[in-house]
């Protein structure tokens, strides 16, 4: 037997073993299986290595075990102060209760009433509000960002944390090792630590060459969480950076939406932060989670929805689809990245087919040319169903928002793409409040005013090469 022939046999066996693994892995869509089998069969060596690096949602067994241990060990959410029970009772209309049941199935959080919130005017106003709240903190500050840059707004946050730590406030700050690598590897990170700020790095990269042995490199913590004194929290799409976003300045400004919340909903965001913090920092903060919950004012019901690779599979797309199916009059969405699975695309089309005024706003220029092209492959089916598509021209629309029938809002970090569905840790807040939803809807109208409509006629004139390119990238979506 020649060496070449032996090599062919070994290669064939490896390819077959990997294909069998692709076909037998749980929680994988048929389209994803087909795409991977096609790539492995067409490009055996490259395909096998690509599958090893990118084919499975794996952050490493030790990390999974640690995170599951932390989540399982979290104390139950305490009861609301008896004096405030009436304020904290979630008054959710019958037609929306199933949405919050879907949310509860993900994290176990019940919708809770007694909340107040306001939508920040813009990115700079959001950072200034965060800094003001940190400067007023008396007990603790908890912060988690996917991207935290050492620019103007990023340094405002650094200095605010240092000031808080100097006056005895317990500050815990966490950032994703890939998204925030510029700050983490800068002197400012060490300065914060020396100033008394407790720091942790989410999903540390380690040795890049050895990293694939411990789990996928591109699984990231995409959350944006700030909790102050257990009384205030922020939720939205914004990273800790200037809207000019110098690392990708040619797409600037980055346009985001953030809400500032007070009330019992803060405790749920605290739980989400704690699950991340205790997974990477050697510190137990259960005592903060066990404090009584106050709801001194009446307010709207809300619920935190946190998803990720160690939570229930398909949780985020199921949440989106539940919202699409619940729409009766109007559904308005903003998302920078749209690479849906088949059921999500069908659910969005179904909303328009049954007469719901369905509008979705994308950025005209996307910082990911792959996602931008793949997104446009879905335009024609959406337009034929009656979905109004607009492309925002005032910068990179980074806001992830959904408003439903003028009463329900979903805001947070999750995009409508495979990364947010399968790979990233995300945080969102679902709420029922006509007044706050009206504010969010007005913001969406501002985006529409700076957008151009996409028509069926325009899509029909795209050249064959453009359609071929878009559809090819969409076909590879389960891999990319």
Secondary structure, DSSP 8 states (H G I E B T S, - for coil): --HHHHHHHHHHHHHHHHHHHHHH-SS--HHHHHHHHHHHHHSHHHHHHHHHHHSS----HHHHHHHHHHHHHS-----B-GGGHHHHS----GGGHHHHHHHHHHH----EEEEEEEE-SSHHHHHHHHHHHHHT-SSEEEEEES-B-SSHHHHHHHHHHHHHHHTT-EEEEEEETTTTHHHHTSHHHHHHHHTT-EEEEET----HHHHGGGS-TT--B--EEEEETTTEEEEES--BS-TT-GGGGGG--EE--EEEEESTHHHHHHHHHHHHHHHHSS---HHHHTS-B---S--EEEEEEEE-TTS-TTHHHHHHHHHHHH-SSEEEEE-S-B---HHHHHHHHHHHHTT-EEEEEEESS-S-HHHHHHHHTTHHHHHHHT-EEEEE-SSEE---EEEETTTEEEEES--BSHIIIII-BEEEEEEE-HHHHHHHHHHHHHHHHTEEEE-HHHHHTS-HHHHHHHHHHHHTTTT-
